[in-house]
Amino acid sequence: MDLLSRAWFLIVIFKAYKNNLRIMYRDFDLENLEREYSPSSCVEDIEVFIQAYCQMSQQTLKHAKQNEKVLTDLAYGHSASHVLDLFLPDDNTKPQKKLHVYIHGGYWQELSKNESCFAANNFQRHGYHFAVLDYTLAPHASLSEIVKECQQALAWLFQHADKYGYDQDEIYLSGSSAGGHLAMMMALTDWSKLFDCPSQIINGICAVSGIYDLTPIQQTYINKPLQLTQSDIDNNSPLLMEINTAHVKQCQITLAYGENETSEFKRQTQAMQQLLQSHAISTSCQEIAKRNHFDVILDLANSQSWLFQQVQQQMT
């Protein structure tokens, strides 16, 4: 390499180094910002937890099919991804005529309902209906489109309550990670402006390890499939949105995250709680000991866990 080529090479290396050290968001340079928004940085092997989702969901679905207690691939829209599975209460329980809906995570770009019904049997044993949603994943849909699909699914479940045996005014919702964000977006939705529904159709949400300000996501590798615009961020960040206090007060809110999560995931949840409380909206929030970003949501399958008991308290 001649002297001129070497000089250009060093300039390129220096610029890359300088860019990585540049403060991107709050006090984080790019490397640390991406680590903070990479939940897998807190665990040794993410695949262990993905396999747990898959195995538990497969067993749950198999059990429900054997007992003829699940309706699969119900279409709430016209796209192939606009489907949901609806689990029905067990025969040996008193039906509560209440529906709990779960929205999966995966940074809006991975997973599906097929890995997300792990908690269904627990809810069925308590006499509840339980639904899991599919939505179009990025990059095949923008975040704004994903939010609209989830709204469409919830409105469809509201409108078909009588057909499937639960009450319209007894719909509850949970979500993890990206699903936690989507669950909070559903709580903030004014349904009467979009559908033939009351202004609030969700009685309670449990948002776990969610992202409520999308600003830092736009600056990381996570944004490659999402391609967030400023409009996406402004219109889909619960921490940046105007909150209709009277409307949101109709929905009970539980927030949670695992003890073994990054500081930013914890801070985002704490900031969401503080914002809601500043509007006099009662919100319970808990750091769950010995749990990480991936296994904390599995507590919904355990009737003795704090997380499930909080959800059950909403539903009673």
C-alpha positions as CSV (number, residue, x, y, z in Angstrom):
1,M,0.0,0.0,0.0
2,D,1.5,3.4,-1.0
3,L,1.6,6.4,1.3
4,L,-1.5,8.1,-0.2
5,S,-3.6,4.9,0.0
6,R,-2.5,4.3,3.6
7,A,-3.5,7.9,4.5
8,W,-7.0,7.4,3.0
9,F,-7.3,4.1,4.8
10,L,-6.5,5.7,8.1
11,I,-9.0,8.5,7.5
12,V,-11.7,6.0,6.8
13,I,-10.9,4.0,9.9
14,F,-10.8,7.2,12.0
15,K,-14.2,8.4,10.7
16,A,-15.7,5.0,11.5
17,Y,-14.2,5.1,15.0
18,K,-15.4,8.6,15.6
19,N,-18.9,7.8,14.5
20,N,-19.1,4.9,16.9
21,L,-18.1,7.1,19.7
22,R,-20.5,9.9,18.8
23,I,-23.3,10.3,21.4
24,M,-26.4,9.0,19.7
25,Y,-29.1,9.1,22.4
26,R,-28.9,10.2,26.0
27,D,-25.4,9.4,27.1
28,F,-24.9,6.4,24.8
29,D,-22.6,6.1,21.8
30,L,-23.7,3.8,19.0
31,E,-22.1,0.6,20.4
32,N,-23.6,1.0,23.9
33,L,-26.9,2.2,22.5
34,E,-27.3,-0.9,20.4
35,R,-26.3,-3.1,23.4
36,E,-28.9,-1.4,25.6
37,Y,-31.6,-2.1,23.0
38,S,-30.4,-5.7,22.4
39,P,-32.2,-7.8,25.1
40,S,-30.0,-10.8,24.1
41,S,-27.0,-8.9,25.6
42,C,-28.2,-10.0,29.0
43,V,-28.5,-13.7,28.3
44,E,-26.0,-16.4,27.2
45,D,-28.2,-18.0,24.5
46,I,-31.4,-16.5,23.2
47,E,-32.3,-19.7,21.4
48,V,-32.9,-21.4,24.8
49,F,-35.9,-19.1,25.3
50,I,-37.1,-19.3,21.8
51,Q,-37.2,-23.0,22.1
52,A,-39.1,-22.7,25.3
53,Y,-41.7,-20.6,23.5
54,C,-42.0,-23.1,20.8
55,Q,-42.2,-26.3,22.9
56,M,-44.6,-24.8,25.4
57,S,-46.8,-23.4,22.7
58,Q,-46.8,-26.7,20.7
59,Q,-47.8,-28.7,23.8
60,T,-50.6,-26.1,24.6
61,L,-52.0,-26.2,21.1
62,K,-51.9,-30.0,21.0
63,H,-53.7,-30.3,24.3
64,A,-56.4,-27.7,23.1
65,K,-56.9,-29.5,19.8
66,Q,-57.3,-32.9,21.5
67,N,-60.0,-31.4,23.7
68,E,-61.6,-29.4,20.8
69,K,-61.0,-26.2,22.7
70,V,-59.3,-24.0,20.1
71,L,-60.3,-22.3,16.9
72,T,-57.3,-21.7,14.7
73,D,-56.6,-19.2,11.9
74,L,-59.7,-17.1,12.4
75,A,-59.5,-14.3,9.8
76,Y,-59.8,-10.8,11.2
77,G,-58.8,-9.2,7.9
78,H,-58.0,-10.0,4.3
79,S,-54.2,-10.6,4.4
80,A,-52.7,-14.1,5.1
81,S,-51.2,-12.6,8.2
82,H,-54.5,-11.3,9.5
83,V,-55.4,-14.4,11.6
84,L,-55.7,-15.4,15.2
85,D,-56.2,-18.4,17.3
86,L,-59.0,-18.5,19.9
87,F,-58.7,-20.9,22.9
88,L,-62.0,-21.7,24.7
89,P,-62.5,-22.3,28.4
90,D,-62.0,-25.9,29.7
91,D,-65.2,-27.9,30.2
92,N,-64.4,-28.6,33.9
93,T,-64.4,-24.8,34.8
94,K,-67.1,-22.3,35.1
95,P,-66.9,-20.1,31.9
96,Q,-66.1,-16.5,33.0
97,K,-67.1,-15.0,29.6
98,K,-63.9,-13.0,29.6
99,L,-61.2,-12.8,26.9
100,H,-57.5,-12.3,27.3
101,V,-55.5,-11.4,24.2
102,Y,-51.8,-11.8,23.8
103,I,-49.6,-9.9,21.4
104,H,-46.2,-11.4,20.7
105,G,-42.9,-9.6,20.6
106,G,-39.9,-10.1,18.3
107,Y,-39.0,-6.4,17.6
108,W,-42.0,-6.2,15.2
109,Q,-40.0,-8.4,12.8
110,E,-39.9,-12.0,14.2
111,L,-42.1,-14.7,15.8
112,S,-45.8,-15.4,15.3
113,K,-48.9,-16.7,17.1
114,N,-47.5,-20.2,16.7
115,E,-44.8,-19.6,19.3
116,S,-47.0,-17.4,21.5
117,C,-49.9,-19.5,23.0
118,F,-47.8,-20.9,25.8
119,A,-50.1,-19.4,28.5
120,A,-53.4,-20.4,26.9
121,N,-54.0,-23.5,29.0
122,N,-53.5,-21.6,32.2
123,F,-56.2,-19.1,31.2
124,Q,-58.5,-21.9,30.0
125,R,-58.2,-23.7,33.3
126,H,-59.5,-20.5,35.0
127,G,-62.5,-20.3,32.7
128,Y,-61.2,-17.6,30.3
129,H,-61.1,-17.3,26.6
130,F,-57.5,-16.7,25.3
131,A,-56.5,-15.3,21.9
132,V,-53.1,-15.0,20.1
133,L,-52.6,-12.6,17.2
134,D,-50.6,-12.7,14.0
135,Y,-49.7,-9.4,12.3
136,T,-47.6,-8.6,9.3
137,L,-43.9,-8.5,10.2
138,A,-41.4,-5.8,9.1
139,P,-40.1,-5.1,6.5
140,H,-43.4,-6.3,4.9
141,A,-45.3,-3.7,7.0
142,S,-44.4,-0.4,8.6
143,L,-44.8,0.0,12.3
144,S,-47.9,2.3,11.7
145,E,-49.4,-0.5,9.6
146,I,-48.6,-3.1,12.3
147,V,-50.4,-0.9,14.9
148,K,-53.4,-0.6,12.6
149,E,-53.5,-4.4,12.1
150,C,-53.6,-5.0,15.9
151,Q,-56.4,-2.5,16.2
152,Q,-58.3,-4.3,13.5
153,A,-57.8,-7.6,15.3
154,L,-59.1,-6.2,18.6
155,A,-62.0,-4.6,17.0
156,W,-62.9,-7.9,15.2
157,L,-62.8,-9.7,18.6
158,F,-65.0,-7.0,20.1
159,Q,-67.5,-7.3,17.3
160,H,-67.6,-11.1,17.4
161,A,-67.9,-11.5,21.2
162,D,-71.4,-13.0,21.2
163,K,-70.5,-15.5,18.5
164,Y,-67.6,-16.9,20.5
165,G,-69.1,-16.7,24.0
166,Y,-67.4,-13.9,25.9
167,D,-68.6,-10.4,26.8
168,Q,-67.7,-7.4,24.7
169,D,-66.9,-5.4,27.8
170,E,-64.6,-8.1,29.2
171,I,-61.6,-7.9,26.9
172,Y,-58.1,-7.7,28.4
173,L,-54.7,-7.6,26.8
174,S,-51.0,-8.4,27.4
175,G,-47.9,-8.2,25.3
176,S,-44.1,-8.7,25.7
177,S,-41.4,-6.5,24.3
178,A,-42.7,-5.2,20.9
179,G,-46.0,-6.7,22.0
180,G,-45.8,-4.6,25.2
181,H,-45.5,-1.6,23.0
182,L,-48.4,-2.7,20.9
183,A,-50.5,-3.4,24.0
184,M,-49.9,0.1,25.2
185,M,-50.8,1.5,21.8
186,M,-54.1,-0.4,22.1
187,A,-54.8,1.2,25.5
188,L,-54.3,4.6,24.1
189,T,-56.5,4.0,21.0
190,D,-59.8,5.9,20.7
191,W,-61.7,3.1,19.2
192,S,-64.8,5.1,18.4
193,K,-62.8,7.1,15.8
194,L,-61.7,4.0,13.9
195,F,-64.5,1.4,14.3
196,D,-68.1,1.0,15.3
197,C,-67.1,0.7,19.0
198,P,-67.1,2.6,22.2
199,S,-64.1,4.8,22.8
200,Q,-62.4,2.2,25.0
201,I,-62.8,-1.6,24.4
202,I,-59.9,-2.8,26.5
203,N,-60.5,-3.2,30.2
204,G,-57.0,-3.9,31.2
205,I,-53.5,-4.4,29.8
206,C,-50.3,-6.0,31.1
207,A,-47.4,-4.5,29.1
208,V,-44.1,-6.4,29.8
209,S,-40.6,-5.1,28.8
210,G,-42.0,-2.7,26.3
211,I,-40.5,0.1,24.3
212,Y,-42.5,3.3,24.7
213,D,-40.3,5.9,23.0
214,L,-39.1,4.7,19.6
215,T,-36.6,7.5,19.2
216,P,-33.5,5.4,20.0
217,I,-34.6,2.5,17.8
218,Q,-34.3,4.7,14.7
219,Q,-30.5,5.0,15.4
220,T,-29.7,1.3,15.7
221,Y,-29.4,-1.8,13.6
222,I,-32.9,-2.7,14.7
223,N,-34.3,0.0,12.3
224,K,-33.0,-1.6,9.2
225,P,-36.2,-3.7,8.6
226,L,-38.4,-1.1,10.3
227,Q,-37.3,2.0,8.4
228,L,-39.0,4.2,11.0
229,T,-39.9,7.7,9.8
230,Q,-40.2,10.6,12.2
231,S,-44.0,10.3,11.7
232,D,-43.8,6.7,12.8
233,I,-42.0,7.7,15.9
234,D,-44.2,10.6,16.8
235,N,-47.5,8.7,16.2
236,N,-46.5,5.4,17.8
237,S,-44.4,6.3,20.8
238,P,-46.7,6.2,23.9
239,L,-44.3,8.4,25.8
240,L,-44.5,11.1,23.2
241,M,-48.3,10.9,22.5
242,E,-51.0,13.0,24.0
243,I,-52.9,11.0,26.6
244,N,-56.6,11.3,27.0
245,T,-56.8,10.9,30.7
246,A,-60.5,10.1,31.0
247,H,-60.2,7.6,28.2
248,V,-57.1,5.7,29.5
249,K,-58.5,5.6,33.0
250,Q,-61.1,3.1,31.8
251,C,-58.2,0.6,31.3
252,Q,-56.4,-0.9,34.2
253,I,-52.6,-0.9,33.5
254,T,-49.9,-3.3,34.7
255,L,-46.3,-2.7,33.7
256,A,-43.4,-5.2,34.4
257,Y,-39.9,-6.1,33.4
258,G,-37.3,-8.7,34.4
259,E,-34.5,-8.1,36.9
260,N,-32.0,-9.1,34.3
261,E,-32.7,-6.5,31.6
262,T,-30.8,-3.6,30.3
263,S,-31.0,-0.2,32.0
264,E,-32.9,1.3,29.0
265,F,-35.7,-1.3,29.0
266,K,-36.1,-0.7,32.7
267,R,-36.0,3.1,32.3
268,Q,-38.6,3.1,29.5
269,T,-41.1,1.2,31.6
270,Q,-40.4,3.5,34.6
271,A,-40.9,6.5,32.4
272,M,-44.2,5.1,31.1
273,Q,-45.4,4.6,34.7
274,Q,-44.4,8.1,35.7
275,L,-46.2,9.6,32.7
276,L,-49.4,7.7,33.5
277,Q,-49.2,8.7,37.1
278,S,-48.7,12.3,36.2
279,H,-52.2,12.0,34.6
280,A,-53.6,10.5,37.8
281,I,-53.8,7.1,36.0
282,S,-53.3,4.3,38.5
283,T,-50.6,1.9,37.3
284,S,-48.9,-1.0,39.0
285,C,-45.3,-1.7,38.1
286,Q,-43.0,-4.5,39.1
287,E,-39.4,-5.6,38.5
288,I,-39.7,-9.4,38.5
289,A,-36.8,-11.1,40.3
290,K,-34.7,-13.7,38.5
291,R,-36.3,-13.1,35.2
292,N,-34.9,-11.7,31.9
293,H,-36.4,-10.1,28.9
294,F,-37.3,-13.4,27.4
295,D,-38.5,-15.6,30.3
296,V,-40.4,-13.0,32.3
297,I,-43.5,-13.4,30.0
298,L,-43.6,-17.1,30.6
299,D,-44.9,-16.3,34.1
300,L,-48.3,-15.9,32.4
301,A,-48.3,-19.7,32.2
302,N,-47.9,-20.0,36.0
303,S,-51.0,-19.4,38.0
304,Q,-48.8,-18.8,41.1
305,S,-46.8,-16.0,39.6
306,W,-47.1,-12.3,40.4
307,L,-47.7,-11.5,36.7
308,F,-50.6,-13.9,36.2
309,Q,-52.2,-12.9,39.5
310,Q,-52.0,-9.2,38.4
311,V,-53.8,-10.1,35.2
312,Q,-56.3,-12.2,37.0
313,Q,-57.0,-9.4,39.4
314,Q,-57.8,-7.2,36.4
315,M,-60.2,-9.8,35.1
316,T,-62.1,-10.3,38.4
